[in-house]
């Protein structure tokens, strides 16, 4: 009984700040992926961005079908799993995903998502989702 409490107390202690990790030499960017994987990844990131908007009740998300209900999240998961199967590390995928979603969350990204969403919906549908 005392051990779980001690572990919880240790977990709550202030930890020293951790420096941002430097990417390993084998980290690649989305632009370096083969065209098929790059297109699927861009669509997966568009779905992730729209999902974020919808969860936050941001008006930009209202223009699109519910990402969760229409398979957008599953498409994202499958695309990320395929990248892992291609040999990308989890850290590399997280970097690609966070950079992509962040770059979509601005007026230029809004326009980019609007332009690509019809093709992304078609890609998602052809994946059986």
SULCORNOR-V985944 format. One record per helix or strand of 3 or more residues. SS is the DSSP state (H for helix, E for strand). FROM is the first residue (numbers start at 1). LEN is the number of residues. If there is no record, write none. Layout:
BEGIN
ss=SS from=FROM len=LEN
ss=SS from=FROM len=LEN
END
This chain:
BEGIN
ss=H from=2 len=11
ss=H from=30 len=3
ss=H from=35 len=21
ss=H from=59 len=5
ss=H from=72 len=14
ss=H from=90 len=15
ss=H from=107 len=20
END
